Amino acid sequence: MTRHMIDEAKLKQAVRLLLEAVGEDCDREGLADTPKRISEMCKEIFGGIGKDASEHLMVTFHAEGNEMVIEKDIQFYSVCEHHLVPFFGKAHIAYIPDGKVVGLSKLARTVETYAKRPQIQEQLTAQIAEDIMKYLNPKGVMVMLEAEHLCMSMRGVNKPGTKTVTYICRGEFERDQSLQNTFFQLIK
């Protein structure tokens, strides 16, 4: 997949227009370099655009006898595609290997790649699970995300601290409620 490039000139112009539209003086000391700072920030927080998350799941290792692998409390930050404000929280991933595993950091990198683009939590949860199923071919996978959305906390309904929880089950996790229960107990 082609690497996405930020159009810095357009972004700086857009930030200036936004500041002017809300009645600010773009040339005052505190705002003079804001368009540049926002451009730099966008390179980081939208760094997953155009990046193929599967690159992290391509290298696997042979492993037998694992009933379940869980990586929990993977912190992530993303940007709501509806309001362009952050949402952030923790991802929890479990999979049942079918003879192969991936390096643990690769699960966190997969989460990060999908989180670093304009996103909705429901889609983010599904993208992570689908890639793990596709590239690791496990017997099953379960992904759960817990996040606070600033579009709910600092605007609109104004309910800070509210968490949104999404989860998705594939393979054996879909068919076996006891596996789901084990997952929920282990991530507490």
NUTOR-730851 format. One record per residue: x, y, z of N, C-alpha, C, O in turn; residue number from 1; residue in three letters. Coordinates in steps of 0.05 Angstrom, whole numbers, plus 5000, padded with zeros to 4 digits. Layout:
% residues N
   n_X   n_Y   n_Z  ca_X  ca_Y  ca_Z   c_X   c_Y   c_Z   o_X   o_Y   o_Z   nr  rest
     X     Y     Z     X     Y     Z     X     Y     Z     X     Y     Z  NUM   ALA
...
This chain:
% residues 188
   n_X   n_Y   n_Z  ca_X  ca_Y  ca_Z   c_X   c_Y   c_Z   o_X   o_Y   o_Z   nr  rest
  5017  4976  5000  5000  5000  5000  5018  5025  5000  5038  5025  5013    1   MET
  5010  5045  4986  5025  5070  4984  5024  5085  5010  5002  5088  5022    2   THR
  5046  5096  5017  5047  5113  5042  5034  5139  5037  5039  5153  5017    3   ARG
  5016  5147  5054  5001  5172  5052  5019  5196  5060  5034  5194  5080    4   HIS
  5018  5217  5045  5033  5241  5052  5014  5264  5059  4995  5269  5045    5   MET
  5021  5278  5080  5005  5301  5089  5012  5324  5071  5036  5330  5065    6   ILE
  4992  5339  5062  4995  5363  5046  4998  5386  5066  4978  5398  5074    7   ASP
  5023  5392  5073  5028  5412  5095  5017  5439  5088  5006  5453  5105    8   GLU
  5021  5448  5063  5012  5475  5056  4981  5477  5058  4971  5497  5069    9   ALA
  4967  5457  5049  4938  5457  5051  4929  5456  5080  4910  5470  5088   10   LYS
  4942  5440  5095  4935  5437  5123  4939  5464  5139  4922  5472  5154   11   LEU
  4962  5477  5134  4968  5502  5147  4947  5523  5139  4937  5539  5156   12   LYS
  4940  5523  5114  4919  5542  5104  4892  5536  5117  4878  5555  5125   13   GLN
  4885  5511  5120  4860  5503  5132  4859  5512  5162  4838  5521  5171   14   ALA
  4881  5508  5176  4882  5516  5204  4879  5546  5206  4864  5556  5224   15   VAL
  4892  5561  5189  4889  5591  5189  4860  5599  5185  4849  5616  5198   16   ARG
  4848  5586  5165  4820  5592  5158  4802  5585  5182  4783  5600  5188   17   LEU
  4807  5563  5195  4791  5555  5218  4794  5576  5241  4774  5585  5252   18   LEU
  4818  5584  5246  4822  5603  5268  4809  5630  5261  4797  5643  5278   19   LEU
  4811  5638  5236  4798  5663  5227  4768  5661  5229  4755  5679  5237   20   GLU
  4758  5637  5222  4729  5633  5222  4717  5634  5250  4694  5642  5254   21   ALA
  4733  5627  5271  4722  5628  5298  4729  5655  5311  4723  5660  5334   22   VAL
  4741  5674  5295  4745  5701  5304  4772  5706  5317  4776  5726  5330   23   GLY
  4791  5689  5312  4818  5693  5323  4836  5708  5305  4832  5710  5281   24   GLU
  4857  5720  5316  4878  5733  5302  4901  5714  5298  4915  5708  5317   25   ASP
  4904  5703  5274  4924  5683  5268  4953  5692  5272  4971  5676  5273   26   CYS
  4956  5718  5273  4983  5729  5275  4992  5736  5303  5014  5745  5308   27   ASP
  4973  5733  5322  4981  5738  5350  5001  5718  5359  5003  5695  5349   28   ARG
  5017  5725  5379  5040  5709  5388  5033  5679  5393  5047  5662  5383   29   GLU
  5012  5674  5408  5005  5647  5415  4995  5630  5392  4997  5605  5393   30   GLY
  4986  5642  5370  4975  5627  5348  4992  5628  5323  4987  5614  5303   31   LEU
  5013  5645  5322  5029  5649  5298  5040  5622  5287  5040  5618  5263   32   ALA
  5049  5605  5304  5061  5579  5295  5041  5556  5297  5049  5533  5293   33   ASP
  5016  5561  5304  4997  5540  5308  4992  5524  5282  4991  5499  5283   34   THR
  4990  5536  5259  4986  5520  5234  5009  5500  5230  5005  5478  5221   35   PRO
  5034  5508  5236  5057  5490  5233  5055  5468  5253  5060  5445  5247   36   LYS
  5048  5475  5278  5046  5454  5299  5024  5434  5293  5028  5410  5297   37   ARG
  5002  5444  5283  4980  5426  5276  4988  5407  5253  4981  5384  5253   38   ILE
  5003  5418  5234  5013  5401  5211  5030  5379  5222  5028  5356  5213   39   SER
  5049  5385  5240  5066  5365  5252  5050  5345  5268  5056  5321  5266   40   GLU
  5031  5354  5283  5014  5336  5298  4999  5317  5280  4997  5293  5286   41   MET
  4989  5327  5258  4973  5310  5239  4990  5288  5227  4980  5266  5222   42   CYS
  5016  5293  5223  5033  5272  5213  5034  5248  5232  5035  5225  5224   43   LYS
  5033  5255  5258  5034  5234  5278  5007  5220  5282  5005  5196  5281   44   GLU
  4986  5236  5287  4961  5224  5295  4946  5211  5271  4928  5195  5275   45   ILE
  4953  5219  5247  4941  5206  5223  4962  5189  5208  4958  5184  5184   46   PHE
  4982  5180  5222  5004  5164  5210  4995  5137  5200  5011  5124  5186   47   GLY
  4971  5128  5207  4962  5102  5197  4949  5103  5170  4943  5082  5158   48   GLY
  4942  5127  5160  4929  5130  5134  4949  5120  5113  4972  5128  5111   49   ILE
  4939  5102  5096  4955  5091  5075  4975  5069  5083  4990  5059  5067   50   GLY
  4975  5063  5109  4994  5043  5119  4979  5016  5121  4956  5015  5129   51   LYS
  4992  4995  5113  4980  4968  5114  4986  4955  5141  5009  4948  5146   52   ASP
  4966  4952  5157  4970  4941  5184  4979  4912  5183  4991  4902  5202   53   ALA
  4973  4898  5161  4980  4869  5160  5010  4865  5160  5019  4842  5167   54   SER
  5026  4885  5154  5055  4881  5155  5065  4872  5182  5086  4859  5184   55   GLU
  5050  4878  5203  5058  4870  5230  5051  4841  5236  5061  4829  5255   56   HIS
  5033  4829  5220  5024  4802  5226  5036  4782  5206  5028  4758  5207   57   LEU
  5054  4790  5189  5065  4773  5168  5085  4753  5179  5087  4730  5169   58   MET
  5101  4760  5199  5121  4743  5210  5109  4728  5234  5102  4740  5254   59   VAL
  5108  4701  5231  5096  4685  5252  5116  4664  5261  5137  4659  5248   60   THR
  5110  4652  5284  5128  4631  5295  5111  4606  5301  5088  4608  5309   61   PHE
  5123  4583  5297  5110  4558  5303  5107  4555  5333  5126  4559  5348   62   HIS
  5083  4548  5342  5078  4543  5370  5054  4524  5373  5033  4528  5361   63   ALA
  5058  4504  5388  5037  4484  5393  5027  4486  5422  5042  4495  5439   64   GLU
  5003  4477  5427  4993  4474  5454  4983  4499  5467  4978  4498  5492   65   GLY
  4980  4521  5454  4970  4546  5466  4939  4546  5464  4928  4545  5442   66   ASN
  4926  4547  5487  4897  4548  5487  4887  4576  5481  4867  4579  5467   67   GLU
  4901  4596  5491  4893  4623  5486  4916  4642  5492  4930  4638  5511   68   MET
  4920  4661  5474  4940  4682  5478  4924  4708  5482  4907  4715  5466   69   VAL
  4930  4722  5504  4917  4748  5509  4937  4770  5512  4957  4767  5527   70   ILE
  4932  4792  5499  4947  4816  5504  4927  4837  5512  4908  4843  5497   71   GLU
  4929  4847  5537  4909  4866  5547  4921  4893  5553  4946  4896  5556   72   LYS
  4904  4912  5556  4911  4939  5564  4930  4953  5544  4949  4967  5552   73   ASP
  4926  4948  5518  4941  4962  5497  4929  4990  5494  4907  4993  5484   74   ILE
  4944  5010  5503  4933  5037  5502  4933  5047  5473  4952  5041  5458   75   GLN
  4912  5060  5465  4911  5072  5438  4898  5099  5439  4883  5106  5457   76   PHE
  4904  5114  5418  4892  5141  5414  4883  5142  5385  4897  5133  5367   77   TYR
  4859  5152  5380  4849  5155  5353  4834  5181  5351  4832  5196  5370   78   SER
  4823  5186  5327  4808  5211  5323  4781  5203  5310  4780  5190  5290   79   VAL
  4760  5212  5323  4733  5207  5314  4729  5219  5286  4734  5243  5282   80   CYS
  4721  5203  5267  4718  5213  5240  4693  5231  5237  4691  5245  5217   81   GLU
  4676  5231  5256  4652  5248  5255  4657  5277  5265  4645  5296  5255   82   HIS
  4675  5280  5285  4679  5306  5297  4708  5315  5297  4714  5338  5304   83   HIS
  4726  5297  5288  4755  5303  5288  4766  5311  5315  4783  5328  5318   84   LEU
  4756  5298  5336  4767  5300  5363  4775  5273  5373  4765  5252  5363   85   VAL
  4794  5271  5392  4805  5245  5400  4785  5227  5415  4766  5236  5428   86   PRO
  4790  5202  5412  4780  5182  5430  4804  5164  5437  4821  5160  5421   87   PHE
  4804  5154  5461  4827  5139  5471  4819  5119  5492  4798  5121  5505   88   PHE
  4835  5098  5494  4828  5077  5514  4847  5054  5512  4871  5057  5506   89   GLY
  4836  5030  5517  4852  5006  5517  4839  4985  5499  4815  4982  5498   90   LYS
  4857  4970  5486  4848  4947  5470  4857  4921  5484  4878  4920  5497   91   ALA
  4840  4901  5482  4846  4875  5493  4842  4855  5470  4821  4855  5457   92   HIS
  4862  4838  5466  4861  4819  5443  4867  4791  5454  4885  4787  5470   93   ILE
  4850  4772  5445  4855  4744  5451  4853  4728  5425  4836  4734  5408   94   ALA
  4870  4709  5422  4867  4690  5399  4876  4663  5407  4892  4659  5425   95   TYR
  4864  4643  5394  4871  4615  5398  4887  4606  5374  4877  4602  5353   96   ILE
  4913  4603  5379  4931  4596  5356  4924  4569  5345  4915  4551  5359   97   PRO
  4930  4566  5319  4927  4540  5306  4955  4533  5294  4958  4529  5270   98   ASP
  4974  4532  5312  5001  4524  5304  5020  4547  5300  5044  4542  5297   99   GLY
  5011  4572  5300  5029  4594  5296  5020  4618  5313  4996  4623  5317  100   LYS
  5040  4633  5322  5036  4657  5338  5052  4680  5325  5068  4676  5308  101   VAL
  5046  4704  5335  5060  4728  5325  5073  4741  5349  5064  4737  5372  102   VAL
  5094  4756  5345  5107  4771  5367  5086  4789  5380  5070  4802  5366  103   GLY
  5087  4790  5406  5066  4805  5421  5066  4835  5413  5044  4846  5413  104   LEU
  5088  4847  5408  5088  4875  5400  5073  4880  5374  5064  4902  5369  105   SER
  5071  4859  5358  5058  4862  5332  5028  4866  5335  5015  4878  5318  106   LYS
  5016  4855  5357  4988  4860  5361  4983  4889  5368  4965  4902  5358  107   LEU
  5001  4900  5385  4999  4928  5393  5003  4946  5368  4990  4966  5365  108   ALA
  5022  4938  5351  5027  4954  5327  5003  4954  5308  4998  4973  5294  109   ARG
  4990  4931  5307  4966  4929  5290  4944  4948  5300  4932  4963  5284  110   THR
  4940  4949  5326  4921  4967  5338  4929  4996  5332  4912  5012  5323  111   VAL
  4954  5002  5335  4963  5030  5331  4960  5039  5302  4951  5061  5296  112   GLU
  4966  5021  5283  4963  5028  5255  4934  5035  5248  4929  5056  5235  113   THR
  4915  5019  5257  4887  5025  5251  4877  5050  5267  4860  5064  5257  114   TYR
  4887  5053  5291  4878  5076  5307  4888  5103  5296  4875  5123  5301  115   ALA
  4910  5103  5282  4922  5128  5272  4911  5136  5245  4925  5140  5226  116   LYS
  4884  5138  5245  4870  5148  5221  4842  5157  5231  4833  5148  5252  117   ARG
  4829  5174  5217  4801  5181  5225  4785  5155  5226  4787  5139  5208  118   PRO
  4770  5151  5248  4761  5125  5254  4736  5126  5271  4730  5146  5284  119   GLN
  4721  5104  5271  4700  5100  5292  4708  5074  5307  4720  5056  5296  120   ILE
  4702  5074  5332  4710  5052  5349  4700  5025  5339  4714  5005  5340  121   GLN
  4675  5024  5330  4664  4999  5320  4680  4987  5297  4685  4963  5296  122   GLU
  4688  5005  5279  4704  4996  5256  4732  4988  5264  4742  4968  5254  123   GLN
  4744  5003  5282  4770  4997  5292  4771  4968  5304  4790  4953  5299  124   LEU
  4751  4962  5320  4749  4936  5333  4749  4914  5312  4763  4894  5314  125   THR
  4732  4917  5292  4729  4897  5270  4754  4895  5254  4762  4872  5247  126   ALA
  4767  4917  5247  4791  4916  5230  4813  4899  5244  4827  4884  5230  127   GLN
  4817  4903  5269  4837  4888  5284  4831  4859  5283  4849  4842  5277  128   ILE
  4806  4851  5289  4799  4823  5290  4801  4810  5262  4811  4788  5260  129   ALA
  4793  4825  5242  4794  4813  5214  4822  4808  5206  4828  4788  5193  130   GLU
  4841  4827  5212  4868  4822  5204  4881  4799  5219  4896  4783  5207  131   ASP
  4875  4796  5244  4886  4773  5259  4875  4747  5248  4890  4728  5244  132   ILE
  4850  4746  5242  4838  4722  5230  4851  4716  5202  4857  4693  5196  133   MET
  4854  4737  5187  4865  4733  5159  4894  4725  5159  4901  4707  5143  134   LYS
  4910  4737  5175  4939  4732  5173  4950  4711  5192  4971  4699  5187  135   TYR
  4937  4706  5215  4946  4686  5233  4931  4660  5231  4940  4639  5240  136   LEU
  4908  4661  5218  4890  4638  5215  4887  4623  5242  4890  4598  5243  137   ASN
  4880  4637  5263  4876  4624  5289  4849  4609  5289  4832  4612  5271  138   PRO
  4845  4593  5309  4819  4579  5313  4798  4599  5320  4774  4595  5315  139   LYS
  4806  4622  5332  4787  4643  5339  4801  4667  5349  4824  4666  5357  140   GLY
  4787  4690  5349  4798  4715  5359  4775  4730  5372  4752  4729  5364  141   VAL
  4783  4746  5393  4764  4764  5406  4779  4790  5411  4801  4790  5422  142   MET
  4766  4812  5404  4778  4838  5408  4758  4855  5423  4734  4856  5416  143   VAL
  4767  4869  5444  4750  4887  5459  4764  4914  5462  4788  4915  5469  144   MET
  4750  4936  5457  4761  4962  5461  4743  4977  5481  4719  4976  5480  145   LEU
  4756  4992  5499  4743  5009  5518  4755  5037  5513  4779  5040  5515  146   GLU
  4738  5057  5508  4749  5083  5502  4730  5106  5511  4706  5103  5513  147   ALA
  4744  5128  5518  4729  5153  5523  4731  5170  5498  4752  5173  5486  148   GLU
  4708  5180  5490  4706  5197  5466  4703  5226  5474  4683  5233  5486  149   HIS
  4722  5243  5466  4719  5271  5473  4696  5284  5459  4687  5306  5468  150   LEU
  4686  5272  5437  4662  5283  5425  4637  5280  5443  4617  5294  5439  151   CYS
  4639  5263  5463  4618  5260  5483  4626  5275  5509  4608  5284  5523  152   MET
  4651  5276  5515  4661  5287  5540  4662  5317  5541  4655  5330  5561  153   SER
  4672  5330  5519  4676  5358  5520  4657  5374  5503  4659  5399  5502  154   MET
  4639  5361  5489  4619  5375  5472  4594  5358  5472  4593  5337  5485  155   ARG
  4574  5367  5459  4549  5351  5457  4537  5345  5484  4529  5364  5498  156   GLY
  4536  5320  5492  4523  5312  5516  4540  5319  5541  4529  5319  5563  157   VAL
  4565  5325  5538  4583  5334  5560  4583  5315  5583  4576  5322  5606  158   ASN
  4591  5290  5578  4592  5270  5599  4620  5258  5601  4625  5236  5592  159   LYS
  4639  5273  5614  4666  5263  5616  4667  5237  5632  4651  5232  5651  160   PRO
  4686  5220  5625  4690  5194  5639  4673  5171  5628  4677  5148  5636  161   GLY
  4654  5177  5610  4637  5156  5599  4654  5139  5581  4670  5149  5564  162   THR
  4652  5113  5584  4667  5094  5567  4649  5080  5547  4626  5073  5554  163   LYS
  4659  5077  5523  4645  5061  5503  4660  5035  5500  4685  5035  5498  164   THR
  4646  5013  5501  4658  4986  5499  4648  4972  5475  4623  4971  5470  165   VAL
  4666  4963  5458  4659  4947  5434  4675  4921  5435  4697  4920  5445  166   THR
  4662  4900  5426  4677  4875  5423  4667  4859  5400  4644  4863  5391  167   TYR
  4684  4842  5390  4677  4825  5367  4690  4798  5371  4712  4796  5381  168   ILE
  4675  4778  5363  4684  4750  5365  4685  4737  5338  4667  4742  5321  169   CYS
  4705  4722  5332  4707  4707  5308  4716  4678  5314  4729  4673  5334  170   ARG
  4708  4660  5297  4716  4632  5300  4704  4620  5326  4681  4623  5332  171   GLY
  4721  4605  5341  4712  4590  5364  4700  4609  5385  4682  4601  5401  172   GLU
  4709  4634  5386  4697  4653  5406  4668  4659  5400  4653  4665  5418  173   PHE
  4660  4658  5374  4633  4662  5367  4615  4640  5377  4592  4645  5385  174   GLU
  4625  4615  5376  4609  4592  5383  4610  4583  5412  4593  4568  5421  175   ARG
  4630  4592  5427  4634  4582  5454  4633  4604  5475  4652  4620  5478  176   ASP
  4610  4606  5488  4606  4627  5508  4627  4625  5531  4634  4645  5543  177   GLN
  4635  4601  5538  4655  4597  5559  4682  4610  5552  4695  4620  5570  178   SER
  4689  4610  5527  4714  4623  5518  4711  4653  5522  4730  4667  5531  179   LEU
  4688  4664  5515  4683  4692  5519  4685  4699  5548  4697  4720  5556  180   GLN
  4672  4683  5565  4673  4688  5594  4701  4687  5605  4708  4704  5622  181   ASN
  4717  4668  5595  4745  4666  5604  4760  4692  5596  4775  4703  5612  182   THR
  4756  4701  5572  4768  4726  5563  4761  4749  5581  4778  4764  5590  183   PHE
  4735  4752  5586  4726  4775  5603  4738  4773  5631  4745  4793  5643  184   PHE
  4740  4749  5642  4752  4746  5669  4781  4753  5668  4791  4765  5687  185   GLN
  4796  4745  5648  4825  4749  5647  4832  4778  5641  4855  4786  5648  186   LEU
  4815  4793  5629  4822  4821  5624  4815  4840  5647  4822  4864  5646  187   ILE
  4801  4830  5667  4794  4846  5691  4819  4856  5705  4817  4871  5725  188   LYS
